[in-house]
Amino acid sequence: MGTIAQQFESGGQSSDKGIFNNLVMLARVDGTVDDTEQDLLNRIAHRLSLTDEQVSEILENPNNYPMIPPSGKEDRIERFVQFIEMICIDGVIDAKEEKLANKYGIALGYKSEQVIELEAIIIDKLKAGVEANEIIASLM
C-alpha cells in the first residue's frame, strides 16, 4: 500500500502524483520516452511541486499511484489538456497513446463524445501554437 509518507499525504498531493503517473504512462505507451516528452514531464513535475525523489518513486512504482480525478471543472480541463499535450508533444500521435488519453478523459468524468470533441479542439489549438493555459481558458 505504499510508504508511510504516502499514507499520510494530502488528497491534493496524492491526486497530483496520480495525474503525473498517468502522464508518465502516456509517455511510455509507445515504448520510449523521448526528450520532448521528458521535458514536458519535468515541467509538469515542477508545476506540481513534486520533488526529484517523488518523481523517481512514481517512475519506479507506477502501480502505487492511481488517478484521483479532480472535482473542479477547471482542474479537469487542465488535466485533460495535459494528457493531450503529452500525446502530441513528439509530433506523432500513436494510436495507443490516443486510446489511453481517451480512457483518462472518461476517468476525468467526460462522456466518450465529449472526449472526442475536446481532443480534436485541443489538438487543433496545440498545432496552431496556442499555449496550454490559453486553451484551458478558452474551454472554460
Summary of the structure (lengths in Angstrom):
residues: 140
radius of gyration: 14.4
end to end distance: 36.3
largest distance: 45.0
contacts: 392
relative contact order: 0.13
helix: 71%
strand: 0%
